[in-house]
Amino acid sequence: MAAATERAHSPASGQATSAQEAQEALTALGLLATPHARSTTACPFDCCECDGMMLLIPGAGHATATEHTDDNVPSGLWSTANLAAERGLEVGSMLKYISWALGARLKPIVLRSNAASAVLSAIEAIETELRSRGRRLPVVIAAHSEGGASLMAVLRDHECWACGSDAEVAVGIAGVALLDSVHSSKDMPPQGSCGAAWLQGGAVINWVVSTEPLGHEQPKPWVKSGIMGGVRVRSAGTTAHLLVPWTACEAACAFLGGRLDAWAQDQGGRIPSK
């Protein structure tokens, strides 16, 4: 696995990487989901061995064209194939997030589609797997652009995964890093609901395009109290929508790591085992 990870990060600085090479690198890591996210291929460890899971949801672009359902659809790219080809794997693909997940002993799950149906299927599959193992584990999520909107719609209709009890669900969503999500009010839970309180309570941050430095709490002039679109927001340190997963990567992963620590403390200071 270490060798596969090294190969996946091996393009020379400034050297262009093709979308096909990106897909091959992700395939080598064994982390590609099926087109409809109903199952995953081999992973470094299953849920009996991992300390949690990380769901990665792409934005729009050729890499996530839902009309294609065969295994040749490029996967593991945040948005367009051109970005990975022009800027390289570390900028255009999910590899840095996957690397962080593996280091944190999380099972990464890479979606091909950003559709709400694919996101729902993926979380349902995680729920089924954990129940079959008799476990409850934390799940952290990184979602770009339209993938963020789909995730918000799923959590609107299934808030139990965000604020349900141990008896209700096996999936506990510990934190969500939105990468310039394009969700709107129609994707959000009603004000006053458990889901709305959870979204604004610190479990979710949306890194958005901004002229302000990375992490600035008022990324847009109209943002008040650090809340925009029903969630906390921070500057992604770039005005380029497609580059947000890259520029916000370290901040997003640090945030998700903190959310995992908080989740473990809520569970009595340890990750529950089988």
C-alpha positions as a printed Julia matrix, in Angstrom:
274×3 Matrix{Float64}:
   0.0    0.0     0.0
   2.83   2.39    0.81
   4.31   1.73   -2.61
   0.98   2.39   -4.3
   0.6    5.66   -2.42
   4.13   6.71   -3.38
   3.45   5.96   -7.04
   0.2    7.9    -6.91
   2.02  11.0    -5.68
   5.03  10.59   -7.95
   4.52  13.06  -10.85
   7.35  15.57  -11.01
   6.57  19.1    -9.91
   4.81  20.97  -12.68
   4.5   17.87  -14.89
   1.08  17.34  -16.45
  -0.76  14.15  -15.54
  -3.5   12.67  -17.69
  -6.94  11.75  -16.37
  -6.18   8.15  -17.32
  -3.07   8.21  -15.12
  -5.18   9.62  -12.29
  -7.66   6.81  -12.65
  -4.89   4.2   -12.8
  -3.3    5.59   -9.65
  -6.59   5.46   -7.78
  -7.25   1.95   -9.08
  -3.84   0.91   -7.74
  -4.97   2.11   -4.32
  -8.09  -0.06   -4.63
 -10.43   2.73   -3.57
 -12.81   3.19   -6.49
 -16.51   2.8    -5.89
 -18.85   1.36   -8.49
 -20.63   3.93  -10.69
 -23.64   3.9    -8.37
 -21.61   3.58   -5.17
 -23.3    0.35   -4.11
 -20.03  -1.31   -3.15
 -16.31  -0.71   -3.14
 -13.33  -2.65   -4.35
 -10.51  -3.87   -2.15
  -9.43  -1.46    0.56
  -6.4   -1.47    2.92
  -8.7   -2.6     5.72
 -12.37  -3.31    6.25
 -14.55  -1.85    8.98
 -13.34  -4.47   11.46
  -9.88  -2.89   11.34
 -10.5    0.8    10.6
 -11.27   3.56   13.09
 -13.86   5.19   10.83
 -14.67   5.97    7.22
 -14.21   8.9     4.86
 -16.66   9.57    2.05
 -15.38  11.67   -0.87
 -18.0   13.24   -3.14
 -16.92  14.98   -6.37
 -18.28  18.09   -8.0
 -19.46  18.44  -11.57
 -17.52  17.65  -14.71
 -16.77  14.88  -17.17
 -15.39  12.74  -14.35
 -18.83  12.47  -12.79
 -21.13  12.33  -15.84
 -24.02  10.29  -14.53
 -25.14   9.15  -17.97
 -22.07   6.89  -18.11
 -22.3    3.76  -15.99
 -19.41   1.59  -17.18
 -16.15   1.1   -15.33
 -14.28   3.32  -17.78
 -15.74   6.5   -16.32
 -12.84   8.48  -14.79
 -13.1    8.39  -11.02
 -11.31   9.97   -8.12
 -11.22  13.43   -9.73
 -12.77  16.37   -7.95
 -14.14  17.93  -11.11
 -12.98  18.02  -14.73
 -10.46  15.72  -16.38
  -8.74  18.8   -17.81
  -7.83  20.07  -14.35
  -6.03  16.82  -13.48
  -4.32  16.81  -16.86
  -3.17  20.43  -16.66
  -2.34  20.77  -12.95
  -1.43  17.21  -11.92
  -2.89  14.58   -9.62
  -2.4   16.35   -6.31
  -4.41  19.33   -7.52
  -7.07  17.66   -9.64
  -7.73  14.4    -7.8
  -8.68  13.18   -4.33
  -5.3   11.57   -3.64
  -4.21  13.99   -0.89
  -7.47  13.41    0.96
  -7.15   9.65    0.51
  -3.6    9.77    1.82
  -4.78  11.68    4.9
  -7.62   9.2     5.44
  -5.3    6.2     5.32
  -2.97   7.88    7.8
  -5.91   8.43   10.13
  -6.96   4.76    9.77
 -10.13   5.69    7.93
 -11.56   3.56    5.14
 -11.83   5.91    2.12
 -14.84   5.59   -0.17
 -14.59   7.44   -3.49
 -17.81   8.18   -5.35
 -18.0    8.46   -9.12
 -21.28  10.39   -9.08
 -22.28  13.54   -7.23
 -26.0   12.75   -7.46
 -28.02  12.67   -4.24
 -29.06   9.1    -5.07
 -25.41   8.01   -5.18
 -24.64   9.77   -1.89
 -27.66   8.14   -0.25
 -26.69   4.71   -1.59
 -23.16   5.11   -0.26
 -24.24   6.05    3.26
 -26.85   3.28    3.28
 -24.13   0.81    2.25
 -21.91   2.02    5.1
 -24.83   1.67    7.52
 -25.49  -1.89    6.32
 -21.82  -2.87    6.57
 -21.45  -1.49   10.1
 -24.66  -3.14   11.31
 -23.5   -6.47    9.9
 -20.31  -6.1    11.95
 -22.09  -4.88   15.06
 -20.21  -1.6    15.06
 -20.91   2.12   15.24
 -18.15   4.21   13.69
 -17.59   7.86   12.8
 -17.83   8.97    9.19
 -16.26  12.16    7.89
 -17.16  13.6     4.5
 -15.5   15.91    2.0
 -17.78  17.13   -0.79
 -17.09  19.53   -3.64
 -19.51  21.86   -5.45
 -22.67  20.01   -6.56
 -21.61  17.05   -4.45
 -22.03  19.28   -1.4
 -25.54  20.24   -2.47
 -26.46  16.58   -2.88
 -25.07  15.75    0.55
 -27.06  18.55    2.17
 -30.25  17.26    0.52
 -29.56  13.74    1.83
 -28.93  14.99    5.37
 -32.1   17.11    5.15
 -34.13  13.95    4.56
 -32.08  11.65    6.83
 -30.96  13.77    9.76
 -30.64  10.63   11.92
 -27.13  10.12   10.5
 -26.13  13.53   11.82
 -27.89  13.64   15.16
 -29.38  10.18   15.71
 -28.73   8.06   18.78
 -26.56   4.95   18.96
 -29.7    2.83   19.04
 -31.03   4.37   15.83
 -28.07   4.24   13.47
 -24.61   2.68   13.1
 -23.31   5.63   11.07
 -22.31   8.69   13.06
 -21.33  11.59   10.8
 -18.63  13.3    12.82
 -17.85  16.16   10.46
 -18.31  17.5     6.95
 -15.87  19.57    4.92
 -17.73  21.31    2.1
 -15.46  22.5    -0.69
 -17.3   25.46   -2.21
 -20.63  23.67   -2.0
 -23.38  25.14   -4.2
 -26.28  24.09   -1.96
 -29.28  26.39   -1.62
 -32.12  26.82    0.86
 -34.13  24.04   -0.81
 -31.39  21.55    0.13
 -31.41  22.49    3.8
 -33.44  21.21    6.77
 -36.07  23.53    8.23
 -34.97  26.08   10.8
 -35.44  24.83   14.34
 -34.88  21.19   13.39
 -32.19  18.96   14.83
 -30.49  18.88   11.45
 -30.34  22.67   11.13
 -28.85  22.99   14.62
 -26.27  20.33   13.81
 -25.24  22.04   10.58
 -24.68  25.39   12.29
 -23.21  23.94   15.47
 -19.68  23.39   14.21
 -19.86  19.97   12.57
 -19.77  21.47    9.07
 -17.58  24.1     7.41
 -17.88  25.28    3.83
 -14.61  26.6     2.36
 -15.73  29.06   -0.31
 -14.07  31.09   -3.07
 -12.86  34.4    -1.72
 -10.24  37.1    -2.11
  -9.56  36.8     1.63
  -6.71  34.64    2.99
  -7.31  30.96    3.66
  -9.42  30.43    6.77
 -10.77  33.99    7.01
 -14.1   33.94    8.87
 -15.72  36.57    6.67
 -14.98  35.31    3.16
 -17.73  37.48    1.67
 -18.67  41.04    2.75
 -22.24  39.98    3.53
 -21.34  37.07    5.81
 -22.44  37.66    9.39
 -21.29  35.65   12.4
 -19.39  33.28   10.14
 -22.59  31.67    8.8
 -23.65  31.53    5.15
 -26.06  29.13    3.49
 -26.99  27.56    6.81
 -23.44  26.44    7.69
 -20.19  27.93    8.93
 -17.97  29.3     6.18
 -14.28  30.04    5.74
 -12.26  31.44    2.88
 -10.66  28.82    0.63
  -7.87  31.26   -0.2
  -8.66  31.23   -3.92
 -11.19  32.71   -6.32
 -11.05  29.63   -8.57
 -13.94  27.26   -7.84
 -12.19  24.16   -9.22
  -9.08  24.75   -7.08
 -10.89  24.86   -3.73
 -10.35  21.14   -2.9
  -6.63  21.74   -3.37
  -6.2   25.05   -1.55
  -8.42  24.03    1.38
  -7.09  20.48    1.72
  -4.88  20.89    4.78
  -7.42  23.06    6.6
 -10.28  20.69    5.75
  -8.4   17.58    6.89
  -7.29  19.27   10.11
 -10.91  20.22   10.79
 -12.12  16.67   10.13
  -9.39  15.3    12.37
 -10.61  17.54   15.17
 -14.17  16.38   14.6
 -13.03  12.75   14.89
 -11.33  13.54   18.21
 -14.51  15.19   19.48
 -16.6   12.21   18.36
 -14.28   9.8    20.18
 -14.54  11.86   23.38
 -18.31  11.78   23.13
 -18.06   7.98   22.9
 -16.1    7.77   26.13
 -12.64   8.58   24.85
 -12.22   5.67   22.46
 -13.43   4.4    19.11
 -15.97   1.64   19.85
 -14.83  -1.79   18.74
 -16.77  -4.85   17.72
